[in-house]
Structures are given as C-alpha cells and as structure tokens.
C-alpha cells in the first residue's frame, strides 16, 4: 500500500512496471494507528491508516464508527476521574508524566494504590470514571498498564465495571499490557474502576503506569480514540473505486486478498469486484456465520457460491477466488477448499471497480494485499499465490 490524503494507492510492480490503481478514501475525523516503530500515533482526517500492530509489513486498517465515552482518556489527574478509598484503604495518588507511554512520549500516569495493610474485600483504593450507557448493550473497555518499578512486578490489581457485571484481576508486568474486556450493560450508569482491593490476591500497595482508557459501544476493541474533556467519535472509513473496465476481465480471472477480520461476529465483510450498480459481482467475503469464507459470482443470479469454515478469520488468510464459465474454485492458504463446475460468468466489459465499503457489507478488517489477475490461473499458480 501507498497512501496519501483522500486516496489509497494499490499498484502492480511486476517486472518493474508500475500500474497505479487508486482507491478513493474517506474518513472525516482523525484516527490512530500503530506505526513501524510500534508506537500509537494520530493520523489526520481522510488519510488511510497502514497499521503495523503485530505485522512488520503493515496492513490497511478499516474500522467502523466508534465513540470513546471516557471524557479524559489520558487525563487521570482530572476531576472526571474519581480518586476514592473505602475502609482503611487510601485514595490513589495520581502523578502525571512519569513514564514513556505506548505513544512514545513521557505522558504515562503513575497511580499509587494503598490498602494500608488491609485484606478485607470491602477495602478498596479505587480510580473511577463513569458514563451514561444503554441497557442491554455491549461495551468494550481498553487501557494500557505496566508496573512502575521492579518491586511492583507480579502484584495484582482488580478491574470492575458496575452495571456491566464484568470484573477480574490483572497481574502487573514489567512491559506494557493492553487490557481488553467486554460486557453487556444491565444499567445506564457505567462505572469503570481500576482498583486495589483487599482479599483479591493483592498486596498492601502497588504503583503502576497507566495510559489511554477507552470505553466504546461494541463487542470488540478498535483503535485508540484520544479524548480531552468530552467523548470523541472516530467515524467509519470508506475505501472504494480502484480500477476501470480496461483493467478487469469480466469473463474470467482471479480475485485474491490477504486479510483478517476485526472480529468473528458473523458480520458480512466483502472485497467486491463489481459494476457501478452492483448488478454484477465477483467477490470474496467473510459471511454471516462463524469463520465463513466465501467466493461468489453474481450476474443477476448466483452462478457460484463456494463456502468454507475451516479457517480462523481473525488470522491473516490468503484467499483466491477463480472464476471462468463452468470452472469456479476457492483457494485458502494453499488449499483448494471448494469448486463449482456449472455456471456462467459476466459479459465482457462489465466489471469496472473494486470496492471495500458498501453500506451493510463494510470490509472492517486488516487488509495486507489485494491482487487481481485477468485470466484464470492454474492450480499450481493458485497454490503458489495462496500458500502461507
């Protein structure tokens, strides 16, 4: 991928021949990514994000709209964060700029918790911020945490979210940990607690570094959304329109993608080679059931639908869909997983674009690469293309 504001440039550099195929890209707010150095950084509006989280080569990150309801995501000294103690436990002491955070700057907060020797479960040293939520709604909570000093490594903190009924322990380590947990709300006032609580395998005191608290509506975590005084929304991304009818062969070819889904939640995600009206489509999709990967050709009716559920869509899979009259095949990670030997294709000159963003079938995923071939490849070529 190559990116600039308003465009994501896909290209063919085979034999040194550079053939640009730009996607039009839109996101009217800023967003964050993990850069090549492994640090969280802000990307301006309408600039695509190549994310390097757990991937040295990077992948195009496309995400849905999400709101961070925490008014001060990295302002733990603000009054929006309640510092409280119950029983003999002391209120936590919060000190700014005490360590290098996951964004590479000295903006991590030191939080000192102290139970004053108590082991009673009613005694808590607690840091809390609340927001107003919606009953029977999924929320996901994310933050980063590490031990302040060697003496704090291995100690245990507790997290709890009132009215979401999600709680548990965190063993503090010497490295930054990204803590993620999800629950469904049973009330409207959602209290987020990070606490040292007596009787929960905790020590008398512990000091941590804390960064970047996020509370968002949804069943999985998305990229960090910084806030400074109010909830902030990162809008959904659109990425569409690469190619033209001179690039694509409507009668035969291969569509290839290497990608991973953001969640295995039975949401349809499509890489769609199509015409402008959508009346003709060649597509690879993650479908409406767990781990479903499909290759589909539609020309007013489904001519081929090849399904497979043997691969984890949270992993990066190499997927190829070959289409040719009476000769369709789906390949995943070097294996031919299905064929269809009956069906027509699409009239010449019809297909004219690849789209990633189509209303209810947004491709919210990490997309490492997309390739297109204007002839139907051989089995050996497809093995080479898709093998891991």
C-alpha positions in Angstrom: 0.0 0.0 0.0 0.9 3.6 -0.6 -1.3 6.3 0.9 -2.0 10.0 0.7 -4.8 12.2 1.9 -8.1 11.1 0.2 -6.5 8.1 -1.6 -5.1 4.7 -1.0 -2.8 3.6 -3.9 -2.8 0.0 -4.9 -0.3 -0.9 -7.5 1.2 -3.6 -9.7 5.0 -3.5 -9.8 5.5 -6.8 -11.6 8.7 -6.7 -13.8 9.2 -3.1 -12.6 6.1 -1.9 -14.4 4.3 0.4 -12.0 0.5 0.5 -12.7 -1.4 2.7 -10.2 -4.9 1.7 -9.2 -6.0 4.3 -6.6 -8.9 3.7 -4.2 -10.9 6.8 -3.1 -10.6 7.1 0.7 -12.7 9.0 3.1 -12.8 9.4 6.9 -13.8 12.8 8.1 -12.1 12.5 11.5 -8.6 11.8 12.7 -7.7 8.3 13.9 -4.8 6.4 15.4 -2.6 3.5 14.2 0.4 1.6 15.4 3.4 2.8 13.3 6.5 0.9 12.2 8.2 1.7 15.5 5.3 0.0 17.4 4.0 3.3 18.7 0.5 4.7 18.7 0.2 7.8 16.5 -2.6 10.1 15.3 -3.4 10.1 11.6 -5.2 13.2 10.1 -8.7 13.0 8.6 -9.1 11.4 5.2 -5.6 9.8 5.5 -5.6 5.9 5.3 -4.0 4.0 8.1 -1.4 1.4 7.4 -1.2 -0.4 10.8 1.8 -2.3 11.9 0.4 -3.9 15.1 1.9 -7.5 15.1 2.8 -7.1 11.4 6.1 -5.8 10.2 4.8 -5.3 6.7 1.7 -3.4 7.7 -2.0 -3.7 6.6 -4.7 -1.3 5.6 -6.9 -0.8 8.7 -10.6 -0.2 8.1 -12.8 0.3 11.1 -16.4 1.1 12.0 -17.5 4.3 13.7 -16.9 4.2 17.4 -17.1 6.7 20.3 -14.8 6.8 23.3 -17.1 7.7 26.2 -14.3 8.5 28.6 -14.1 12.2 28.8 -10.4 12.2 29.7 -8.8 9.1 28.2 -5.4 10.0 29.4 -6.1 12.7 32.0 -6.2 10.6 35.2 -5.5 13.7 37.3 -8.7 15.4 36.1 -11.7 15.6 38.4 -13.6 13.4 35.9 -11.6 10.5 37.4 -12.8 10.0 41.0 -10.0 9.0 43.4 -11.5 7.1 46.3 -10.8 4.8 49.2 -13.1 2.7 51.3 -12.5 1.5 54.8 -8.8 1.9 55.8 -7.7 2.0 52.1 -6.3 5.3 50.9 -7.4 7.1 47.7 -4.9 6.5 44.9 -2.3 9.2 44.3 -2.1 10.2 40.7 1.0 11.8 39.2 1.4 12.9 35.5 4.3 12.4 33.1 6.0 9.6 35.0 7.0 7.3 32.1 7.1 6.7 28.4 3.6 5.5 27.2 2.7 3.4 24.1 2.7 6.6 22.0 6.4 7.1 22.7 6.1 10.3 24.9 6.5 10.9 28.6 2.8 11.1 29.3 2.0 8.0 31.2 0.5 8.5 34.7 1.8 6.9 37.9 -1.0 5.6 40.1 -0.2 4.7 43.7 -2.7 2.4 45.3 -2.5 1.6 49.1 -4.7 -0.7 51.2 -2.8 0.3 54.4 -2.4 -3.4 55.3 -6.0 -4.4 54.9 -7.0 -7.8 53.4 -10.8 -7.2 53.7 -12.7 -7.2 50.4 -14.6 -4.1 51.5 -11.4 -2.0 51.5 -10.5 -0.5 48.1 -8.2 2.1 46.7 -10.0 3.0 43.5 -9.8 5.1 40.4 -13.2 5.6 38.7 -14.8 7.4 35.8 -18.5 6.9 34.7 -20.5 7.5 31.6 -24.2 7.1 30.8 -24.8 4.0 28.7 -27.7 2.0 27.3 -29.2 -1.1 28.9 -28.6 -4.5 27.2 -25.8 -3.1 25.1 -22.3 -4.5 24.6 -19.4 -2.3 25.7 -15.7 -2.9 25.3 -13.1 -1.4 27.6 -9.4 -0.9 26.8 -6.4 0.5 28.6 -2.6 0.0 28.9 -0.9 -0.8 32.1 2.6 -1.7 33.4 4.5 -1.9 36.7 6.1 1.4 37.8 9.1 -0.4 39.3 10.6 -3.8 39.7 9.1 -4.2 43.1 5.6 -3.9 41.6 6.0 -6.7 39.1 3.7 -9.6 39.8 1.3 -7.7 42.0 -2.4 -7.9 41.4 -4.9 -5.2 40.6 -8.6 -5.6 40.1 -10.9 -4.1 37.4 -14.6 -3.8 37.7 -17.4 -2.2 35.7 -20.6 -1.5 37.6 -23.8 -2.3 35.6 -21.8 -4.3 33.1 -21.0 -7.2 35.6 -17.5 -7.6 34.3 -14.6 -7.8 36.7 -11.3 -9.6 37.2 -7.7 -9.4 38.2 -4.7 -8.0 36.4 -1.2 -9.3 37.2 1.1 -6.3 36.7 4.2 -6.9 34.5 7.3 -5.0 33.5 6.0 -4.4 30.0 3.0 -2.5 28.7 -0.1 -4.7 28.6 -3.2 -3.9 26.6 -6.1 -4.8 28.8 -9.4 -5.5 26.9 -12.6 -6.8 28.3 -16.2 -6.8 27.1 -19.6 -7.0 28.8 -23.3 -6.2 28.3 -24.9 -3.4 30.4 -27.7 -4.1 32.9 -28.0 -0.4 33.9 -27.4 3.1 32.4 -24.6 4.4 34.7 -21.5 2.6 33.8 -18.7 3.0 36.4 -15.2 2.0 35.3 -13.0 1.0 38.2 -9.3 0.3 38.3 -8.6 -0.7 41.9 -6.5 -2.4 44.6 -9.0 -4.5 46.5 -8.3 -6.4 49.7 -8.7 -10.2 49.6 -8.3 -10.5 45.9 -4.7 -11.8 45.9 -3.4 -8.3 46.2 -0.6 -6.8 48.1 -0.7 -4.0 50.6 0.3 -1.4 47.9 1.2 -1.2 44.2 2.3 1.5 41.9 1.5 1.3 38.1 1.9 3.3 35.0 -1.4 3.8 33.2 -2.3 5.1 29.7 -5.2 5.5 27.3 -8.6 4.4 28.8 -11.3 3.7 26.2 -14.9 2.7 26.7 -16.8 2.1 23.4 -20.1 0.5 22.4 -19.4 -2.7 20.6 -18.4 -6.3 21.1 -14.7 -5.9 20.2 -12.0 -3.3 20.7 -11.0 -0.8 18.0 -8.0 1.6 17.8 -7.5 4.1 20.5 -9.5 7.3 20.4 -7.9 10.1 22.5 -10.2 12.4 24.4 -9.6 15.7 26.3 -12.8 16.8 28.0 -15.6 15.2 26.1 -16.5 11.9 24.3 -14.9 11.7 20.8 -16.2 9.8 17.8 -14.0 8.3 15.1 -16.2 8.0 12.0 -16.3 4.9 9.7 -13.9 4.7 6.7 -14.8 4.4 3.1 -12.4 2.9 0.5 -13.8 2.4 -3.0 -13.4 2.6 -6.7 -10.0 1.1 -7.7 -9.6 0.3 -11.4 -11.8 0.6 -14.5 -13.3 -1.6 -17.2 -10.0 -1.7 -19.1 -8.3 -3.4 -16.1 -10.8 -6.2 -15.3 -11.8 -9.2 -17.4 -15.5 -9.9 -16.7 -15.4 -13.4 -18.3 -12.6 -15.0 -16.4 -9.9 -14.1 -13.8 -8.8 -14.4 -10.2 -9.6 -12.1 -7.2 -7.1 -12.5 -4.4 -6.9 -11.0 -0.9 -4.8 -11.4 2.2 -6.7 -10.1 5.2 -8.0 -10.7 8.7 -11.4 -9.7 10.2 -11.6 -7.4 13.2 -14.0 -9.8 14.9 -15.5 -13.3 14.3 -19.0 -11.9 14.8 -20.9 -13.2 11.7 -20.8 -9.8 10.1 -20.5 -9.7 6.3 -17.3 -8.2 5.0 -16.6 -8.1 1.3 -13.9 -7.5 -1.3 -16.1 -6.7 -4.2 -15.2 -6.6 -7.9 -18.3 -5.2 -9.5 -20.0 -2.8 -11.8 -21.4 0.6 -10.7 -24.9 -0.7 -10.0 -23.8 -3.9 -8.3 -25.9 -6.0 -10.7 -22.7 -8.0 -11.5 -20.2 -9.0 -8.8 -17.2 -11.2 -8.2 -16.4 -11.2 -4.5 -14.6 -12.7 -1.6 -16.4 -12.3 1.7 -16.4 -13.2 5.3 -20.0 -14.2 5.8 -22.9 -14.5 8.1 -21.8 -17.3 10.3 -18.6 -18.1 12.3 -15.4 -18.3 10.3 -17.4 -18.4 7.0 -15.2 -17.5 3.9 -17.0 -17.5 0.5 -16.2 -16.9 -3.1 -19.2 -15.7 -5.1 -20.1 -14.8 -8.7 -23.4 -13.0 -9.2 -24.8 -11.8 -12.5 -28.4 -11.3 -11.6 -28.4 -14.7 -10.0 -25.8 -16.6 -8.1 -23.7 -18.6 -10.6 -21.2 -19.8 -8.0 -21.2 -19.7 -4.2 -18.3 -21.6 -2.6 -18.2 -21.7 1.2 -15.7 -22.8 3.7 -15.4 -22.5 7.5 -12.2 -24.3 8.2 -10.0 -21.3 8.8 -10.0 -18.7 11.6 -10.9 -15.3 10.1 -9.1 -13.5 12.9 -5.9 -14.8 11.4 -4.4 -13.3 8.2 -5.6 -15.7 5.4 -4.6 -15.8 1.8 -7.8 -16.3 -0.3 -8.2 -16.6 -4.0 -11.5 -17.0 -6.0 -11.1 -18.2 -9.6 -14.0 -17.6 -12.0 -14.5 -18.9 -15.5 -17.5 -20.4 -17.2 -18.2 -23.8 -15.6 -14.9 -23.5 -13.7 -15.0 -21.8 -10.3 -12.7 -22.5 -7.3 -11.9 -21.1 -3.9 -8.4 -21.4 -2.5 -7.4 -20.6 1.1 -3.8 -20.8 2.4 -2.6 -23.1 -0.4 -5.5 -25.4 -0.3 -8.4 -25.8 -2.9 -11.3 -25.8 -0.5 -14.2 -25.9 -3.0 -15.2 -25.9 -6.7 -18.2 -25.4 -8.8 -18.2 -26.7 -12.4 -21.5 -25.3 -13.5 -22.3 -21.6 -14.1 -21.9 -18.7 -16.5 -19.8 -15.6 -15.8 -20.3 -11.9 -16.8 -20.5 -10.2 -20.1 -17.3 -8.6 -21.4 -16.5 -5.1 -20.3 -19.0 -5.0 -17.4 -16.8 -5.1 -14.2 -15.1 -1.7 -13.6 -14.1 -1.3 -9.9 -13.1 -2.9 -6.7 -15.0 -1.6 -3.7 -14.3 -2.2 0.0 -17.1 -0.1 1.5 -20.7 -0.9 0.7 -23.3 0.1 3.3 -24.1 -3.1 5.3 -21.1 -5.0 4.0 -18.3 -2.7 5.0 -14.9 -4.6 5.0 -13.9 -3.8 8.5 -10.6 -5.7 8.5 -6.9 -5.6 8.3 -6.1 -5.9 4.6 -2.5 -6.8 3.8 -2.9 -7.0 0.0 -5.4 -7.3 -2.8 -4.4 -8.8 -6.2 -6.3 -9.3 -9.4 -5.5 -11.5 -12.4 -7.3 -11.1 -15.7 -7.0 -14.8 -16.6 -8.0 -17.9 -14.7 -4.7 -19.2 -13.1 -3.7 -22.8 -13.0 -3.9 -24.9 -9.8 -0.1 -24.7 -9.4 -0.2 -20.9 -9.8 -3.0 -20.7 -7.2 -1.1 -22.8 -4.7 1.9 -20.5 -5.1 -0.3 -17.4 -4.7 -2.1 -18.5 -1.6 0.4 -20.7 0.3 1.4 -19.4 3.8 
